[in-house]
Amino acid sequence: MKKHTRFLVALISGLGATASIFATPTFQRPVGTDLSRMRGDVERVGATMRSVMKREHERQATKDRA
């Protein structure tokens, strides 16, 4: 009896695996044009650079005062 149960469980699991192989993939579609997405990337990098430069400038000014 246990062998039959294990076989049925394995069979159902195998059938489920084949169904998941043929499922449609889910992923997000990019929004906007390539140029607009690249501009957004450059803006974010620029904002990060500005914040780092400001932080380091303040750190250097504190160090110079001490």
ABEGO torsion letter per residue (X at the ends): XAAAAAAAAAAAAAAAAAAAAABBBBBBBBBEBAAAAAAAAAAAAAAAAAAAAAAAAAAAAAAAAX
